[in-house]
């Protein structure tokens, strides 16, 4: 079986990915948790500095991720043009401009999803993003292809 589709990565899709990636990591979770604990301290003691510190801790990360997604979408040449993907029984083929990269299924690290995308990690920090808006009718076949070729413990995709 072979699936071929084209995607366009914009700042909204990058922001969605960055939020998912960051808040699933220990540092993202700890930073947010500390922000909420400090906010609870503000509610109890009513010190304005607690409110300021909590807002900085809770709001800083999403804001910087938003700015980063805007910058990457504008400056990274890979995101300027559509990216062509092919999923087959051997793995994934990525074509962007004149470049072509083949990644076998056994090299895939994990697969996850957000409301806007299906994300296929090729390492702990490198990922391929399939925006659901670009997949359209291929969403279910792509999920099935990934689920068929990757071990179940590496796949956490919700439809």
CNS distance restraints for C-alpha pairs under 8 A (distance, minus, plus):
assign (resid   1 and name CA) (resid  88 and name CA) 5.78 0.50 0.50
assign (resid   1 and name CA) (resid  89 and name CA) 6.43 0.50 0.50
assign (resid   2 and name CA) (resid  86 and name CA) 6.85 0.50 0.50
assign (resid   2 and name CA) (resid  87 and name CA) 5.62 0.50 0.50
assign (resid   2 and name CA) (resid  88 and name CA) 4.40 0.50 0.50
assign (resid   2 and name CA) (resid  89 and name CA) 7.19 0.50 0.50
assign (resid   3 and name CA) (resid  86 and name CA) 5.53 0.50 0.50
assign (resid   3 and name CA) (resid  87 and name CA) 5.10 0.50 0.50
assign (resid   3 and name CA) (resid  88 and name CA) 6.46 0.50 0.50
assign (resid   3 and name CA) (resid 138 and name CA) 7.95 0.50 0.50
assign (resid   3 and name CA) (resid 141 and name CA) 7.88 0.50 0.50
assign (resid   3 and name CA) (resid 142 and name CA) 7.34 0.50 0.50
assign (resid   4 and name CA) (resid  84 and name CA) 7.28 0.50 0.50
assign (resid   4 and name CA) (resid  85 and name CA) 5.67 0.50 0.50
assign (resid   4 and name CA) (resid  86 and name CA) 4.38 0.50 0.50
assign (resid   4 and name CA) (resid  87 and name CA) 6.49 0.50 0.50
assign (resid   5 and name CA) (resid  84 and name CA) 5.88 0.50 0.50
assign (resid   5 and name CA) (resid  85 and name CA) 5.46 0.50 0.50
assign (resid   5 and name CA) (resid  86 and name CA) 6.61 0.50 0.50
assign (resid   5 and name CA) (resid 134 and name CA) 7.92 0.50 0.50
assign (resid   5 and name CA) (resid 135 and name CA) 6.93 0.50 0.50
assign (resid   6 and name CA) (resid  82 and name CA) 6.21 0.50 0.50
assign (resid   6 and name CA) (resid  83 and name CA) 5.51 0.50 0.50
assign (resid   6 and name CA) (resid  84 and name CA) 4.36 0.50 0.50
assign (resid   6 and name CA) (resid  85 and name CA) 6.06 0.50 0.50
assign (resid   6 and name CA) (resid 134 and name CA) 6.99 0.50 0.50
assign (resid   6 and name CA) (resid 135 and name CA) 7.88 0.50 0.50
assign (resid   7 and name CA) (resid  82 and name CA) 5.42 0.50 0.50
assign (resid   7 and name CA) (resid  83 and name CA) 5.34 0.50 0.50
assign (resid   7 and name CA) (resid  84 and name CA) 6.54 0.50 0.50
assign (resid   7 and name CA) (resid  85 and name CA) 7.84 0.50 0.50
assign (resid   7 and name CA) (resid 130 and name CA) 6.67 0.50 0.50
assign (resid   7 and name CA) (resid 131 and name CA) 6.80 0.50 0.50
assign (resid   7 and name CA) (resid 134 and name CA) 5.48 0.50 0.50
assign (resid   7 and name CA) (resid 135 and name CA) 7.55 0.50 0.50
assign (resid   8 and name CA) (resid  79 and name CA) 6.95 0.50 0.50
assign (resid   8 and name CA) (resid  81 and name CA) 6.79 0.50 0.50
assign (resid   8 and name CA) (resid  82 and name CA) 4.60 0.50 0.50
assign (resid   8 and name CA) (resid  83 and name CA) 6.35 0.50 0.50
assign (resid   8 and name CA) (resid 131 and name CA) 7.83 0.50 0.50
assign (resid   8 and name CA) (resid 134 and name CA) 7.38 0.50 0.50
assign (resid   9 and name CA) (resid  13 and name CA) 6.11 0.50 0.50
assign (resid   9 and name CA) (resid  14 and name CA) 6.93 0.50 0.50
assign (resid   9 and name CA) (resid  73 and name CA) 7.46 0.50 0.50
assign (resid   9 and name CA) (resid  79 and name CA) 5.62 0.50 0.50
assign (resid   9 and name CA) (resid  82 and name CA) 7.40 0.50 0.50
assign (resid   9 and name CA) (resid 129 and name CA) 7.84 0.50 0.50
assign (resid   9 and name CA) (resid 131 and name CA) 7.49 0.50 0.50
assign (resid  10 and name CA) (resid  14 and name CA) 6.30 0.50 0.50
assign (resid  10 and name CA) (resid  73 and name CA) 5.70 0.50 0.50
assign (resid  10 and name CA) (resid  79 and name CA) 7.00 0.50 0.50
assign (resid  11 and name CA) (resid  15 and name CA) 5.94 0.50 0.50
assign (resid  11 and name CA) (resid  69 and name CA) 5.10 0.50 0.50
assign (resid  11 and name CA) (resid  70 and name CA) 5.09 0.50 0.50
assign (resid  11 and name CA) (resid  72 and name CA) 7.50 0.50 0.50
assign (resid  11 and name CA) (resid  73 and name CA) 5.25 0.50 0.50
assign (resid  12 and name CA) (resid  16 and name CA) 6.21 0.50 0.50
assign (resid  12 and name CA) (resid  69 and name CA) 7.44 0.50 0.50
assign (resid  13 and name CA) (resid  17 and name CA) 6.26 0.50 0.50
assign (resid  13 and name CA) (resid 116 and name CA) 7.04 0.50 0.50
assign (resid  13 and name CA) (resid 117 and name CA) 7.34 0.50 0.50
assign (resid  13 and name CA) (resid 131 and name CA) 6.81 0.50 0.50
assign (resid  14 and name CA) (resid  18 and name CA) 6.05 0.50 0.50
assign (resid  14 and name CA) (resid  69 and name CA) 5.35 0.50 0.50
assign (resid  14 and name CA) (resid  73 and name CA) 7.55 0.50 0.50
assign (resid  15 and name CA) (resid  19 and name CA) 6.07 0.50 0.50
assign (resid  15 and name CA) (resid  65 and name CA) 6.48 0.50 0.50
assign (resid  15 and name CA) (resid  66 and name CA) 5.78 0.50 0.50
assign (resid  15 and name CA) (resid  68 and name CA) 7.98 0.50 0.50
assign (resid  15 and name CA) (resid  69 and name CA) 5.22 0.50 0.50
assign (resid  16 and name CA) (resid  20 and name CA) 6.29 0.50 0.50
assign (resid  16 and name CA) (resid 114 and name CA) 7.51 0.50 0.50
assign (resid  16 and name CA) (resid 116 and name CA) 7.13 0.50 0.50
assign (resid  16 and name CA) (resid 117 and name CA) 7.90 0.50 0.50
assign (resid  17 and name CA) (resid  21 and name CA) 6.01 0.50 0.50
assign (resid  17 and name CA) (resid 114 and name CA) 7.78 0.50 0.50
assign (resid  17 and name CA) (resid 117 and name CA) 7.67 0.50 0.50
assign (resid  17 and name CA) (resid 119 and name CA) 7.76 0.50 0.50
assign (resid  17 and name CA) (resid 129 and name CA) 7.67 0.50 0.50
assign (resid  18 and name CA) (resid  22 and name CA) 5.86 0.50 0.50
assign (resid  18 and name CA) (resid  65 and name CA) 6.45 0.50 0.50
assign (resid  18 and name CA) (resid  69 and name CA) 7.61 0.50 0.50
assign (resid  19 and name CA) (resid  23 and name CA) 5.89 0.50 0.50
assign (resid  19 and name CA) (resid  62 and name CA) 7.13 0.50 0.50
assign (resid  19 and name CA) (resid  65 and name CA) 7.11 0.50 0.50
assign (resid  20 and name CA) (resid  24 and name CA) 6.05 0.50 0.50
assign (resid  20 and name CA) (resid 114 and name CA) 7.24 0.50 0.50
assign (resid  21 and name CA) (resid  25 and name CA) 6.66 0.50 0.50
assign (resid  22 and name CA) (resid  27 and name CA) 7.74 0.50 0.50
assign (resid  22 and name CA) (resid  28 and name CA) 5.40 0.50 0.50
assign (resid  23 and name CA) (resid  27 and name CA) 7.84 0.50 0.50
assign (resid  23 and name CA) (resid  28 and name CA) 4.70 0.50 0.50
assign (resid  23 and name CA) (resid  29 and name CA) 5.60 0.50 0.50
assign (resid  24 and name CA) (resid  28 and name CA) 6.92 0.50 0.50
assign (resid  24 and name CA) (resid  29 and name CA) 6.94 0.50 0.50
assign (resid  25 and name CA) (resid  29 and name CA) 6.41 0.50 0.50
assign (resid  26 and name CA) (resid  30 and name CA) 5.99 0.50 0.50
assign (resid  27 and name CA) (resid  31 and name CA) 6.03 0.50 0.50
assign (resid  28 and name CA) (resid  32 and name CA) 6.35 0.50 0.50
assign (resid  28 and name CA) (resid  61 and name CA) 7.99 0.50 0.50
assign (resid  29 and name CA) (resid  33 and name CA) 6.07 0.50 0.50
assign (resid  30 and name CA) (resid  34 and name CA) 6.04 0.50 0.50
assign (resid  31 and name CA) (resid  35 and name CA) 6.23 0.50 0.50
assign (resid  31 and name CA) (resid  57 and name CA) 6.44 0.50 0.50
assign (resid  31 and name CA) (resid  58 and name CA) 7.35 0.50 0.50
assign (resid  32 and name CA) (resid  36 and name CA) 6.32 0.50 0.50
assign (resid  32 and name CA) (resid  57 and name CA) 6.54 0.50 0.50
assign (resid  32 and name CA) (resid  58 and name CA) 5.43 0.50 0.50
assign (resid  33 and name CA) (resid  37 and name CA) 6.23 0.50 0.50
assign (resid  34 and name CA) (resid  38 and name CA) 6.17 0.50 0.50
assign (resid  34 and name CA) (resid  54 and name CA) 7.80 0.50 0.50
assign (resid  34 and name CA) (resid  57 and name CA) 7.55 0.50 0.50
assign (resid  35 and name CA) (resid  39 and name CA) 6.19 0.50 0.50
assign (resid  35 and name CA) (resid  53 and name CA) 7.25 0.50 0.50
assign (resid  35 and name CA) (resid  54 and name CA) 4.41 0.50 0.50
assign (resid  35 and name CA) (resid  55 and name CA) 7.09 0.50 0.50
assign (resid  35 and name CA) (resid  56 and name CA) 7.83 0.50 0.50
assign (resid  35 and name CA) (resid  57 and name CA) 5.04 0.50 0.50
assign (resid  35 and name CA) (resid  58 and name CA) 5.40 0.50 0.50
assign (resid  36 and name CA) (resid  40 and name CA) 6.21 0.50 0.50
assign (resid  36 and name CA) (resid  54 and name CA) 6.44 0.50 0.50
assign (resid  36 and name CA) (resid  58 and name CA) 7.43 0.50 0.50
assign (resid  37 and name CA) (resid  41 and name CA) 6.35 0.50 0.50
assign (resid  37 and name CA) (resid  54 and name CA) 7.94 0.50 0.50
assign (resid  38 and name CA) (resid  42 and name CA) 6.37 0.50 0.50
assign (resid  38 and name CA) (resid  50 and name CA) 5.81 0.50 0.50
assign (resid  38 and name CA) (resid  51 and name CA) 7.37 0.50 0.50
assign (resid  38 and name CA) (resid  53 and name CA) 7.14 0.50 0.50
assign (resid  38 and name CA) (resid  54 and name CA) 5.46 0.50 0.50
assign (resid  39 and name CA) (resid  43 and name CA) 6.38 0.50 0.50
assign (resid  39 and name CA) (resid  50 and name CA) 6.23 0.50 0.50
assign (resid  39 and name CA) (resid  51 and name CA) 5.79 0.50 0.50
assign (resid  39 and name CA) (resid  53 and name CA) 7.99 0.50 0.50
assign (resid  39 and name CA) (resid  54 and name CA) 5.23 0.50 0.50
assign (resid  39 and name CA) (resid  55 and name CA) 7.89 0.50 0.50
assign (resid  40 and name CA) (resid  44 and name CA) 6.29 0.50 0.50
assign (resid  41 and name CA) (resid  45 and name CA) 5.90 0.50 0.50
assign (resid  41 and name CA) (resid  46 and name CA) 7.43 0.50 0.50
assign (resid  41 and name CA) (resid  50 and name CA) 6.61 0.50 0.50
assign (resid  42 and name CA) (resid  46 and name CA) 4.60 0.50 0.50
assign (resid  42 and name CA) (resid  47 and name CA) 5.54 0.50 0.50
assign (resid  42 and name CA) (resid  48 and name CA) 6.93 0.50 0.50
assign (resid  42 and name CA) (resid  49 and name CA) 7.95 0.50 0.50
assign (resid  42 and name CA) (resid  50 and name CA) 5.00 0.50 0.50
assign (resid  42 and name CA) (resid  51 and name CA) 5.61 0.50 0.50
assign (resid  46 and name CA) (resid  50 and name CA) 7.63 0.50 0.50
assign (resid  47 and name CA) (resid  51 and name CA) 7.06 0.50 0.50
assign (resid  48 and name CA) (resid  52 and name CA) 6.33 0.50 0.50
assign (resid  49 and name CA) (resid  53 and name CA) 6.02 0.50 0.50
assign (resid  50 and name CA) (resid  54 and name CA) 6.02 0.50 0.50
assign (resid  51 and name CA) (resid  55 and name CA) 6.13 0.50 0.50
assign (resid  52 and name CA) (resid  56 and name CA) 6.18 0.50 0.50
assign (resid  53 and name CA) (resid  57 and name CA) 6.16 0.50 0.50
assign (resid  54 and name CA) (resid  58 and name CA) 5.96 0.50 0.50
assign (resid  55 and name CA) (resid  59 and name CA) 5.56 0.50 0.50
assign (resid  55 and name CA) (resid  60 and name CA) 7.72 0.50 0.50
assign (resid  56 and name CA) (resid  60 and name CA) 5.29 0.50 0.50
assign (resid  57 and name CA) (resid  61 and name CA) 7.24 0.50 0.50
assign (resid  58 and name CA) (resid  62 and name CA) 7.82 0.50 0.50
assign (resid  59 and name CA) (resid  63 and name CA) 6.22 0.50 0.50
assign (resid  60 and name CA) (resid  64 and name CA) 6.12 0.50 0.50
assign (resid  61 and name CA) (resid  65 and name CA) 6.09 0.50 0.50
assign (resid  62 and name CA) (resid  66 and name CA) 6.07 0.50 0.50
assign (resid  63 and name CA) (resid  67 and name CA) 6.33 0.50 0.50
assign (resid  64 and name CA) (resid  68 and name CA) 6.03 0.50 0.50
assign (resid  65 and name CA) (resid  69 and name CA) 6.07 0.50 0.50
assign (resid  66 and name CA) (resid  70 and name CA) 6.37 0.50 0.50
assign (resid  67 and name CA) (resid  71 and name CA) 6.20 0.50 0.50
assign (resid  68 and name CA) (resid  72 and name CA) 6.05 0.50 0.50
assign (resid  69 and name CA) (resid  73 and name CA) 6.05 0.50 0.50
assign (resid  70 and name CA) (resid  74 and name CA) 6.33 0.50 0.50
assign (resid  71 and name CA) (resid  75 and name CA) 6.00 0.50 0.50
assign (resid  72 and name CA) (resid  76 and name CA) 5.32 0.50 0.50
assign (resid  73 and name CA) (resid  79 and name CA) 5.95 0.50 0.50
assign (resid  73 and name CA) (resid  80 and name CA) 7.46 0.50 0.50
assign (resid  74 and name CA) (resid  79 and name CA) 7.76 0.50 0.50
assign (resid  74 and name CA) (resid  80 and name CA) 7.55 0.50 0.50
assign (resid  76 and name CA) (resid  80 and name CA) 7.12 0.50 0.50
assign (resid  77 and name CA) (resid  81 and name CA) 7.66 0.50 0.50
assign (resid  78 and name CA) (resid  83 and name CA) 7.79 0.50 0.50
assign (resid  78 and name CA) (resid  96 and name CA) 6.91 0.50 0.50
assign (resid  79 and name CA) (resid  83 and name CA) 7.86 0.50 0.50
assign (resid  81 and name CA) (resid  96 and name CA) 7.59 0.50 0.50
assign (resid  81 and name CA) (resid  97 and name CA) 7.87 0.50 0.50
assign (resid  82 and name CA) (resid  96 and name CA) 7.24 0.50 0.50
assign (resid  83 and name CA) (resid  94 and name CA) 7.12 0.50 0.50
assign (resid  83 and name CA) (resid  95 and name CA) 6.02 0.50 0.50
assign (resid  83 and name CA) (resid  96 and name CA) 5.08 0.50 0.50
assign (resid  83 and name CA) (resid  97 and name CA) 7.97 0.50 0.50
assign (resid  84 and name CA) (resid  94 and name CA) 5.94 0.50 0.50
assign (resid  84 and name CA) (resid  95 and name CA) 5.04 0.50 0.50
assign (resid  84 and name CA) (resid  96 and name CA) 6.42 0.50 0.50
assign (resid  85 and name CA) (resid  92 and name CA) 6.97 0.50 0.50
assign (resid  85 and name CA) (resid  93 and name CA) 5.72 0.50 0.50
assign (resid  85 and name CA) (resid  94 and name CA) 4.82 0.50 0.50
assign (resid  85 and name CA) (resid  95 and name CA) 6.37 0.50 0.50
assign (resid  86 and name CA) (resid  92 and name CA) 5.64 0.50 0.50
assign (resid  86 and name CA) (resid  93 and name CA) 4.99 0.50 0.50
assign (resid  86 and name CA) (resid  94 and name CA) 6.61 0.50 0.50
assign (resid  87 and name CA) (resid  91 and name CA) 5.89 0.50 0.50
assign (resid  87 and name CA) (resid  92 and name CA) 4.61 0.50 0.50
assign (resid  87 and name CA) (resid  93 and name CA) 6.49 0.50 0.50
assign (resid  87 and name CA) (resid 142 and name CA) 7.83 0.50 0.50
assign (resid  87 and name CA) (resid 145 and name CA) 7.51 0.50 0.50
assign (resid  88 and name CA) (resid  92 and name CA) 6.39 0.50 0.50
assign (resid  88 and name CA) (resid 145 and name CA) 7.87 0.50 0.50
assign (resid  89 and name CA) (resid 149 and name CA) 7.45 0.50 0.50
assign (resid  90 and name CA) (resid 104 and name CA) 5.71 0.50 0.50
assign (resid  90 and name CA) (resid 105 and name CA) 6.45 0.50 0.50
assign (resid  91 and name CA) (resid 102 and name CA) 7.16 0.50 0.50
assign (resid  91 and name CA) (resid 103 and name CA) 5.61 0.50 0.50
assign (resid  91 and name CA) (resid 104 and name CA) 4.12 0.50 0.50
assign (resid  91 and name CA) (resid 105 and name CA) 4.56 0.50 0.50
assign (resid  92 and name CA) (resid 102 and name CA) 5.76 0.50 0.50
assign (resid  92 and name CA) (resid 103 and name CA) 5.16 0.50 0.50
assign (resid  92 and name CA) (resid 104 and name CA) 6.30 0.50 0.50
assign (resid  92 and name CA) (resid 105 and name CA) 7.21 0.50 0.50
assign (resid  93 and name CA) (resid 100 and name CA) 6.90 0.50 0.50
assign (resid  93 and name CA) (resid 101 and name CA) 5.67 0.50 0.50
assign (resid  93 and name CA) (resid 102 and name CA) 4.49 0.50 0.50
assign (resid  93 and name CA) (resid 103 and name CA) 6.38 0.50 0.50
assign (resid  94 and name CA) (resid 100 and name CA) 5.56 0.50 0.50
assign (resid  94 and name CA) (resid 101 and name CA) 5.12 0.50 0.50
assign (resid  94 and name CA) (resid 102 and name CA) 6.42 0.50 0.50
assign (resid  95 and name CA) (resid  99 and name CA) 5.70 0.50 0.50
assign (resid  95 and name CA) (resid 100 and name CA) 4.52 0.50 0.50
assign (resid  95 and name CA) (resid 101 and name CA) 6.61 0.50 0.50
assign (resid  96 and name CA) (resid 100 and name CA) 6.60 0.50 0.50
assign (resid 103 and name CA) (resid 107 and name CA) 6.57 0.50 0.50
assign (resid 103 and name CA) (resid 108 and name CA) 7.65 0.50 0.50
assign (resid 103 and name CA) (resid 122 and name CA) 7.99 0.50 0.50
assign (resid 104 and name CA) (resid 108 and name CA) 7.19 0.50 0.50
assign (resid 105 and name CA) (resid 149 and name CA) 6.32 0.50 0.50
assign (resid 105 and name CA) (resid 150 and name CA) 6.64 0.50 0.50
assign (resid 106 and name CA) (resid 150 and name CA) 7.32 0.50 0.50
assign (resid 107 and name CA) (resid 122 and name CA) 6.42 0.50 0.50
assign (resid 108 and name CA) (resid 120 and name CA) 7.22 0.50 0.50
assign (resid 108 and name CA) (resid 121 and name CA) 6.09 0.50 0.50
assign (resid 108 and name CA) (resid 122 and name CA) 4.62 0.50 0.50
assign (resid 108 and name CA) (resid 123 and name CA) 6.93 0.50 0.50
assign (resid 108 and name CA) (resid 150 and name CA) 7.64 0.50 0.50
assign (resid 109 and name CA) (resid 120 and name CA) 7.69 0.50 0.50
assign (resid 109 and name CA) (resid 121 and name CA) 5.29 0.50 0.50
assign (resid 109 and name CA) (resid 122 and name CA) 5.13 0.50 0.50
assign (resid 109 and name CA) (resid 123 and name CA) 5.27 0.50 0.50
assign (resid 109 and name CA) (resid 124 and name CA) 6.85 0.50 0.50
assign (resid 109 and name CA) (resid 154 and name CA) 7.01 0.50 0.50
assign (resid 110 and name CA) (resid 120 and name CA) 6.13 0.50 0.50
assign (resid 110 and name CA) (resid 121 and name CA) 5.21 0.50 0.50
assign (resid 110 and name CA) (resid 122 and name CA) 7.27 0.50 0.50
assign (resid 110 and name CA) (resid 123 and name CA) 7.99 0.50 0.50
assign (resid 110 and name CA) (resid 154 and name CA) 4.61 0.50 0.50
assign (resid 110 and name CA) (resid 155 and name CA) 5.83 0.50 0.50
assign (resid 110 and name CA) (resid 156 and name CA) 7.88 0.50 0.50
assign (resid 111 and name CA) (resid 118 and name CA) 7.38 0.50 0.50
assign (resid 111 and name CA) (resid 119 and name CA) 5.66 0.50 0.50
assign (resid 111 and name CA) (resid 120 and name CA) 4.47 0.50 0.50
assign (resid 111 and name CA) (resid 121 and name CA) 5.96 0.50 0.50
assign (resid 111 and name CA) (resid 146 and name CA) 7.69 0.50 0.50
assign (resid 111 and name CA) (resid 154 and name CA) 6.23 0.50 0.50
assign (resid 111 and name CA) (resid 155 and name CA) 4.77 0.50 0.50
assign (resid 111 and name CA) (resid 156 and name CA) 5.96 0.50 0.50
assign (resid 111 and name CA) (resid 157 and name CA) 6.64 0.50 0.50
assign (resid 112 and name CA) (resid 118 and name CA) 6.09 0.50 0.50
assign (resid 112 and name CA) (resid 119 and name CA) 5.25 0.50 0.50
assign (resid 112 and name CA) (resid 120 and name CA) 6.59 0.50 0.50
assign (resid 112 and name CA) (resid 155 and name CA) 6.19 0.50 0.50
assign (resid 112 and name CA) (resid 156 and name CA) 4.71 0.50 0.50
assign (resid 112 and name CA) (resid 157 and name CA) 4.79 0.50 0.50
assign (resid 112 and name CA) (resid 158 and name CA) 7.84 0.50 0.50
assign (resid 113 and name CA) (resid 117 and name CA) 5.72 0.50 0.50
assign (resid 113 and name CA) (resid 118 and name CA) 4.39 0.50 0.50
assign (resid 113 and name CA) (resid 119 and name CA) 5.65 0.50 0.50
assign (resid 113 and name CA) (resid 156 and name CA) 6.87 0.50 0.50
assign (resid 113 and name CA) (resid 157 and name CA) 4.87 0.50 0.50
assign (resid 113 and name CA) (resid 158 and name CA) 6.18 0.50 0.50
assign (resid 114 and name CA) (resid 118 and name CA) 6.41 0.50 0.50
assign (resid 114 and name CA) (resid 119 and name CA) 7.88 0.50 0.50
assign (resid 114 and name CA) (resid 158 and name CA) 7.79 0.50 0.50
assign (resid 116 and name CA) (resid 131 and name CA) 5.91 0.50 0.50
assign (resid 116 and name CA) (resid 132 and name CA) 5.60 0.50 0.50
assign (resid 116 and name CA) (resid 133 and name CA) 7.38 0.50 0.50
assign (resid 117 and name CA) (resid 129 and name CA) 6.45 0.50 0.50
assign (resid 117 and name CA) (resid 130 and name CA) 5.44 0.50 0.50
assign (resid 117 and name CA) (resid 131 and name CA) 4.28 0.50 0.50
assign (resid 117 and name CA) (resid 132 and name CA) 5.09 0.50 0.50
assign (resid 118 and name CA) (resid 129 and name CA) 6.06 0.50 0.50
assign (resid 118 and name CA) (resid 130 and name CA) 5.09 0.50 0.50
assign (resid 118 and name CA) (resid 131 and name CA) 6.41 0.50 0.50
assign (resid 118 and name CA) (resid 132 and name CA) 6.87 0.50 0.50
assign (resid 118 and name CA) (resid 157 and name CA) 7.24 0.50 0.50
assign (resid 119 and name CA) (resid 127 and name CA) 6.44 0.50 0.50
assign (resid 119 and name CA) (resid 128 and name CA) 5.74 0.50 0.50
assign (resid 119 and name CA) (resid 129 and name CA) 4.70 0.50 0.50
assign (resid 119 and name CA) (resid 130 and name CA) 6.17 0.50 0.50
assign (resid 120 and name CA) (resid 127 and name CA) 5.51 0.50 0.50
assign (resid 120 and name CA) (resid 128 and name CA) 5.07 0.50 0.50
assign (resid 120 and name CA) (resid 129 and name CA) 6.45 0.50 0.50
assign (resid 120 and name CA) (resid 130 and name CA) 7.98 0.50 0.50
assign (resid 121 and name CA) (resid 125 and name CA) 7.37 0.50 0.50
assign (resid 121 and name CA) (resid 126 and name CA) 5.79 0.50 0.50
assign (resid 121 and name CA) (resid 127 and name CA) 4.06 0.50 0.50
assign (resid 121 and name CA) (resid 128 and name CA) 6.12 0.50 0.50
assign (resid 122 and name CA) (resid 126 and name CA) 5.60 0.50 0.50
assign (resid 122 and name CA) (resid 127 and name CA) 5.56 0.50 0.50
assign (resid 122 and name CA) (resid 128 and name CA) 7.33 0.50 0.50
assign (resid 123 and name CA) (resid 127 and name CA) 6.99 0.50 0.50
assign (resid 130 and name CA) (resid 134 and name CA) 7.36 0.50 0.50
assign (resid 130 and name CA) (resid 135 and name CA) 7.07 0.50 0.50
assign (resid 131 and name CA) (resid 135 and name CA) 6.52 0.50 0.50
assign (resid 132 and name CA) (resid 136 and name CA) 6.24 0.50 0.50
assign (resid 132 and name CA) (resid 139 and name CA) 6.58 0.50 0.50
assign (resid 135 and name CA) (resid 139 and name CA) 5.34 0.50 0.50
assign (resid 138 and name CA) (resid 142 and name CA) 5.92 0.50 0.50
assign (resid 139 and name CA) (resid 143 and name CA) 6.27 0.50 0.50
assign (resid 140 and name CA) (resid 144 and name CA) 6.11 0.50 0.50
assign (resid 140 and name CA) (resid 159 and name CA) 7.64 0.50 0.50
assign (resid 141 and name CA) (resid 145 and name CA) 6.01 0.50 0.50
assign (resid 142 and name CA) (resid 146 and name CA) 6.19 0.50 0.50
assign (resid 143 and name CA) (resid 147 and name CA) 6.02 0.50 0.50
assign (resid 143 and name CA) (resid 157 and name CA) 7.37 0.50 0.50
assign (resid 144 and name CA) (resid 148 and name CA) 5.91 0.50 0.50
assign (resid 145 and name CA) (resid 149 and name CA) 6.33 0.50 0.50
assign (resid 146 and name CA) (resid 150 and name CA) 5.93 0.50 0.50
assign (resid 146 and name CA) (resid 155 and name CA) 7.84 0.50 0.50
assign (resid 147 and name CA) (resid 151 and name CA) 7.24 0.50 0.50
assign (resid 147 and name CA) (resid 152 and name CA) 6.75 0.50 0.50
assign (resid 147 and name CA) (resid 155 and name CA) 6.59 0.50 0.50
assign (resid 150 and name CA) (resid 154 and name CA) 6.67 0.50 0.50
assign (resid 150 and name CA) (resid 155 and name CA) 6.99 0.50 0.50
assign (resid 151 and name CA) (resid 155 and name CA) 6.91 0.50 0.50
assign (resid 152 and name CA) (resid 156 and name CA) 7.98 0.50 0.50
